[in-house]
């Protein structure tokens, strides 16, 4: 079944490319706002999904100068976000990072705020994401290196070898996708994983979703394919409420004037869905922020934010991990 779906996706992408090359403009159609599980479902909801998402943070004891940066989700072409409740019982301000326009809540907790809980309750309608048109001025930004995602000869050599004989960016990106999935192993043991460090991923060949996608992005950029990062959460498809165990991230690359989503770590864990995840994000996703090396004002003492999904708490110049939970309740199930 998945092979049939994947072949259809590939054919559609090819037809759309041919239409553009011959001067025809395909009409974009949005998926119906109806949630449906793919046949033989392994965590995928197609069409659309609708859910309540609660982002909850409990502050530790505040013993000195402290600040907290928390992501605030936004509406875009694939998710409609309504903030139903914003419970922040202390001084705070809303800012945007310089390069990506992510909304960020910056808290200024005092000792009397020790142990307080911050809660953001969202109502989300999310569409399944496929390839979609790119803006005219987006490409250059996503060819530049980042602190943990370098663009260098090492990645260029690996990428060129993996894409030998491929000339089309869609085909080259698919070859890189297959290379990452074949080279890496999803493994969160030891230390060093989880920072989205492309060099670590390349050398160790293990990691989580941040490491898989950082490696892919470094490879793509090193051979001139713009690629970018986004992070949030996967909403469980097999139940309608509960706790979400951790964040999830994914990537997109630019080919033929369109951004194409990929999720290589999920493809590695679910090989039957490998073709689906080249070109799709399912509807049961929630995006919190885009990009890496986020420049905020006020800025953490540690510098630009590597990526923002869990709260970043600095206290007395040190990074502290506050207790954070994500919960959800599917609406209309």
C-alpha positions as CSV (number, residue, x, y, z in Angstrom):
1,X,0.0,0.0,0.0
2,X,2.7,2.5,1.0
3,X,4.7,1.7,-2.2
4,X,1.6,2.6,-4.2
5,X,1.1,5.8,-2.3
6,X,4.8,6.7,-2.7
7,X,4.8,6.0,-6.4
8,X,1.7,8.3,-6.8
9,X,3.5,11.0,-4.8
10,X,6.6,10.7,-7.0
11,X,4.4,10.9,-10.2
12,X,2.6,14.0,-8.9
13,X,5.9,15.8,-8.2
14,X,7.2,14.9,-11.6
15,X,4.0,16.0,-13.3
16,X,4.0,19.3,-11.5
17,X,7.6,19.9,-12.6
18,X,6.7,19.2,-16.2
19,X,3.8,21.6,-16.0
20,X,6.0,24.3,-14.7
21,X,8.7,23.7,-17.4
22,X,6.0,23.9,-20.1
23,X,4.6,27.2,-18.7
24,X,1.5,25.7,-17.1
25,X,0.7,26.4,-13.4
26,X,-0.8,23.6,-11.5
27,X,-3.7,24.5,-9.2
28,X,-2.8,24.0,-5.5
29,X,-5.4,22.1,-3.6
30,X,-5.6,21.9,0.2
31,X,-6.3,18.5,1.8
32,X,-9.8,18.0,3.1
33,X,-10.2,18.9,6.8
34,X,-11.0,15.3,7.7
35,X,-8.7,13.1,9.8
36,X,-8.1,9.6,8.4
37,X,-5.6,7.0,9.3
38,X,-3.5,5.6,6.5
39,X,-4.1,1.9,5.7
40,X,-1.9,-0.2,7.9
41,X,-1.4,2.9,10.0
42,X,1.9,3.4,11.9
43,X,1.3,6.7,13.5
44,X,0.1,8.7,10.5
45,X,-3.1,10.8,10.2
46,X,-3.8,12.0,6.7
47,X,-5.9,14.9,5.6
48,X,-6.2,17.0,8.8
49,X,-6.2,16.7,12.5
50,X,-7.6,18.8,15.3
51,X,-6.4,18.8,18.9
52,X,-5.8,20.8,22.1
53,X,-2.1,21.0,23.0
54,X,-1.0,22.1,26.5
55,X,2.6,23.3,27.0
56,X,3.3,23.3,30.8
57,X,6.5,24.4,32.6
58,X,7.2,24.3,36.3
59,X,9.9,26.7,37.5
60,X,12.5,25.4,39.9
61,X,13.6,27.5,42.9
62,X,14.8,30.9,41.7
63,X,17.9,31.8,43.6
64,X,19.2,34.8,41.6
65,X,19.0,36.5,38.3
66,X,17.0,34.4,35.9
67,X,15.3,34.5,32.5
68,X,13.3,32.0,30.5
69,X,12.7,31.8,26.8
70,X,9.6,29.8,25.8
71,X,8.3,29.2,22.2
72,X,4.9,30.4,21.2
73,X,3.3,28.6,18.3
74,X,2.0,30.5,15.3
75,X,-0.5,30.0,12.5
76,X,0.8,29.3,9.1
77,X,-0.4,27.7,5.8
78,X,-0.6,24.2,7.5
79,X,-1.7,24.9,11.0
80,X,-4.3,27.2,12.5
81,X,-3.3,28.0,16.1
82,X,-5.6,29.7,18.7
83,X,-4.3,30.4,22.2
84,X,-7.2,29.4,24.5
85,X,-5.3,30.1,27.7
86,X,-2.1,31.9,28.5
87,X,-1.3,31.5,32.2
88,X,2.0,33.3,33.0
89,X,1.9,34.5,36.6
90,X,4.9,36.8,36.5
91,X,6.6,39.5,34.5
92,X,7.1,38.6,30.9
93,X,7.3,40.0,27.4
94,X,6.7,38.7,23.9
95,X,9.4,39.0,21.3
96,X,10.4,37.6,17.9
97,X,13.7,36.2,16.9
98,X,15.6,38.3,14.3
99,X,15.8,35.9,11.3
100,X,12.8,33.6,11.4
101,X,10.1,35.6,13.1
102,X,9.3,32.9,15.7
103,X,7.2,34.3,18.6
104,X,9.0,33.8,21.9
105,X,7.8,34.5,25.5
106,X,10.6,35.8,27.7
107,X,10.0,35.5,31.4
108,X,11.8,37.4,34.2
109,X,11.1,35.3,37.3
110,X,11.9,36.5,40.8
111,X,12.6,34.4,43.9
112,X,8.9,34.7,44.8
113,X,8.0,32.9,41.5
114,X,9.8,29.7,42.6
115,X,7.7,26.7,41.9
116,X,5.1,28.5,39.8
117,X,3.6,26.9,36.7
118,X,3.4,28.5,33.3
119,X,0.8,27.0,31.0
120,X,-0.1,27.7,27.4
121,X,-3.2,25.9,26.0
122,X,-3.6,25.8,22.3
123,X,-6.4,24.8,19.9
124,X,-4.8,23.5,16.7
125,X,-6.2,22.5,13.3
126,X,-3.4,20.9,11.4
127,X,-3.2,19.9,7.7
128,X,-1.1,17.2,6.2
129,X,1.8,18.8,4.5
130,X,3.1,18.0,1.1
131,X,5.4,20.0,-1.3
132,X,4.4,23.7,-1.5
133,X,5.5,26.8,-3.4
134,X,8.6,28.7,-2.1
135,X,8.9,32.5,-1.8
136,X,11.2,34.2,-4.3
137,X,13.8,35.3,-1.8
138,X,14.1,32.3,0.5
139,X,16.8,30.2,-1.0
140,X,20.0,32.1,-0.1
141,X,19.3,32.0,3.7
142,X,19.1,28.3,3.7
143,X,22.4,27.7,2.0
144,X,24.3,29.3,4.8
145,X,26.1,27.3,7.6
146,X,25.0,27.3,11.2
147,X,27.0,26.7,14.4
148,X,26.3,23.0,14.5
149,X,25.4,22.6,10.8
150,X,28.6,23.5,8.8
151,X,28.9,23.7,5.1
152,X,32.4,22.3,4.2
153,X,34.4,19.9,2.0
154,X,33.7,16.9,4.2
155,X,29.9,17.1,3.7
156,X,30.3,18.2,0.1
157,X,32.4,15.1,-0.7
158,X,29.9,12.8,1.1
159,X,27.0,14.4,-0.7
160,X,28.6,14.3,-4.1
161,X,29.4,10.6,-3.7
162,X,25.8,9.9,-2.5
163,X,24.3,11.8,-5.5
164,X,26.6,10.4,-8.3
165,X,24.7,10.4,-11.6
166,X,21.9,12.6,-10.3
167,X,21.4,16.1,-11.8
168,X,17.9,17.1,-10.7
169,X,17.6,18.5,-7.2
170,X,14.6,16.3,-6.4
171,X,16.6,13.2,-7.3
172,X,19.7,14.5,-5.5
173,X,17.7,15.2,-2.3
174,X,16.2,11.7,-2.5
175,X,19.7,10.2,-2.8
176,X,20.8,12.2,0.3
177,X,17.6,11.1,2.2
178,X,18.5,7.4,1.4
179,X,22.1,8.0,2.3
180,X,21.2,9.4,5.8
181,X,18.7,6.6,6.5
182,X,21.3,4.0,5.5
183,X,24.2,5.5,7.3
184,X,22.6,6.5,10.6
185,X,21.0,4.6,13.4
186,X,18.3,6.0,15.8
187,X,20.0,5.7,19.1
188,X,19.9,8.0,22.2
189,X,22.5,6.2,24.3
190,X,25.7,7.9,25.5
191,X,26.3,11.6,25.2
192,X,26.5,14.1,22.4
193,X,23.2,13.2,20.7
194,X,20.2,15.5,20.6
195,X,22.0,18.8,19.9
196,X,21.5,18.7,16.2
197,X,25.2,18.5,15.6
198,X,25.8,17.4,12.0
199,X,29.5,16.6,12.6
200,X,28.6,14.3,15.5
201,X,25.9,12.6,13.4
202,X,28.4,12.1,10.5
203,X,31.1,10.7,12.8
204,X,29.1,8.7,15.2
205,X,26.3,7.7,12.8
206,X,23.8,7.7,15.6
207,X,21.4,10.2,17.2
208,X,17.8,11.4,17.4
209,X,15.7,13.4,15.0
210,X,17.8,16.6,15.5
211,X,20.9,14.7,14.5
212,X,19.4,12.9,11.5
213,X,18.0,16.2,10.0
214,X,21.1,18.3,10.8
215,X,23.2,15.8,8.9
216,X,20.8,15.9,6.0
217,X,20.7,19.7,5.9
218,X,24.5,19.9,6.0
219,X,24.8,17.5,3.1
220,X,22.1,19.3,1.1
221,X,23.5,22.8,1.6
222,X,27.0,21.6,0.8
223,X,26.0,20.8,-2.8
224,X,23.8,23.9,-3.2
225,X,20.4,22.5,-2.2
226,X,18.7,24.9,0.2
227,X,17.4,23.1,3.3
228,X,15.8,24.1,6.6
229,X,14.8,22.9,10.1
230,X,11.6,23.0,12.1
231,X,10.7,21.5,15.5
232,X,7.6,20.8,17.5
233,X,5.8,17.6,18.5
234,X,4.1,14.5,17.0
235,X,0.5,14.0,18.2
236,X,0.0,10.3,18.9
237,X,-2.3,8.8,16.3
238,X,-3.3,5.7,18.3
239,X,-4.9,7.5,21.2
240,X,-7.0,10.7,21.7
241,X,-5.5,12.2,24.8
242,X,-2.5,11.9,27.1
243,X,1.1,12.9,27.5
244,X,3.5,13.4,24.6
245,X,6.9,12.0,25.2
246,X,9.3,14.6,24.0
247,X,9.7,16.8,21.0
248,X,10.1,15.9,17.3
249,X,11.7,17.8,14.4
250,X,11.9,17.5,10.6
251,X,13.4,19.2,7.6
252,X,12.5,20.7,4.2
253,X,14.6,21.1,1.1
254,X,14.0,23.3,-2.0
255,X,13.6,21.8,-5.4
256,X,11.8,23.0,-8.6
257,X,10.5,26.1,-6.8
258,X,8.9,24.1,-4.0
259,X,9.7,23.2,-0.4
260,X,9.5,19.5,0.1
261,X,9.2,18.1,3.7
262,X,11.2,15.1,4.9
263,X,11.3,13.1,8.1
264,X,14.2,10.8,8.0
265,X,14.3,9.6,11.6
266,X,10.6,8.5,11.5
267,X,11.4,6.8,8.2
268,X,14.3,5.0,9.8
269,X,12.0,3.8,12.7
270,X,9.2,2.9,10.3
271,X,10.8,1.6,7.0
272,X,7.5,0.9,5.4
273,X,6.8,4.7,5.5
274,X,10.2,5.7,4.1
275,X,8.7,6.8,0.8
276,X,5.8,8.6,2.5
277,X,8.1,10.6,4.6
278,X,10.0,11.8,1.6
279,X,7.5,14.6,0.6
280,X,5.1,14.6,3.6
281,X,4.5,15.5,7.1
282,X,1.3,13.9,8.5
283,X,-1.5,15.9,9.9
284,X,-0.8,14.8,13.5
285,X,2.1,17.3,13.9
286,X,2.4,20.6,15.8
287,X,5.2,23.1,14.9
288,X,6.5,25.3,17.6
289,X,9.5,27.1,15.9
290,X,11.6,27.2,12.7
291,X,15.3,27.5,12.3
292,X,18.6,27.3,14.2
293,X,20.8,29.8,15.9
294,X,17.9,32.0,16.9
295,X,18.9,35.6,17.7
296,X,16.7,37.1,20.3
297,X,16.6,40.4,22.2
298,X,17.1,39.9,25.1
299,X,19.6,37.3,24.2
300,X,20.8,34.4,26.5
301,X,24.3,34.8,27.9
302,X,25.1,31.6,26.1
303,X,24.4,33.3,22.7
304,X,22.0,32.5,19.9
305,X,19.5,29.7,20.7
306,X,20.5,26.4,19.1
307,X,16.8,25.5,18.6
308,X,13.8,26.3,20.7
309,X,11.2,23.7,21.8
310,X,11.8,23.2,25.5
311,X,12.2,26.3,27.7
312,X,15.6,27.8,27.9
313,X,16.2,28.8,31.5
314,X,19.3,30.8,32.5
315,X,19.9,31.4,36.2
316,X,23.1,33.0,37.5
317,X,24.7,32.4,34.2
318,X,24.0,28.7,34.1
319,X,21.5,26.7,32.0
320,X,18.8,24.9,34.1
321,X,16.3,22.4,32.8
322,X,12.9,23.1,34.2
323,X,10.2,20.4,34.5
324,X,8.3,20.5,31.2
325,X,5.3,18.5,30.0
326,X,3.3,18.4,26.8
327,X,-0.2,17.0,26.8
328,X,-2.9,16.7,24.2
329,X,-6.6,16.0,23.6
330,X,-7.9,15.2,20.2
331,X,-11.1,17.2,19.3
332,X,-14.0,15.6,17.6
333,X,-12.6,12.0,18.0
